[in-house]
Amino acid sequence: MSDFGDDIISISDEETGEEFELLILDEADLDDVHYLACTESQNPDDEPNLEVIILKVIEDEATGEELLSTVDSEDELEAIYQVFEDRMFSDEEDEE
């Protein structure tokens, strides 16, 4: 599903150094930027209302390595959220 390997990725918080795993729910591109919609991988089926975390793939200028970053712009976040939402509801309509 992902260029990052399995559907579960391990990331660390830069501020706290805490590592945690995220389950990749979907991927999409907007304006030549690749985004991941994720949720915490710990028992995702136990939570009726999962918190979705949207991350964007950026390139480290020094190494060229792909990194994940939070979306800081409210406008950018709303735009990519709409893309994911449209994809989710489009899939549900196709099933009916």
Secondary structure, DSSP 8 states (H G I E B T S, - for coil): -BTTBSSEEEEE-TTT--EEEEEEEEEEEETTEEEEEEEE-SSGGG-SS---EEEEEEE-TTT--EEEEE---HHHHHHHHHHHHHHHHHHHHHH-
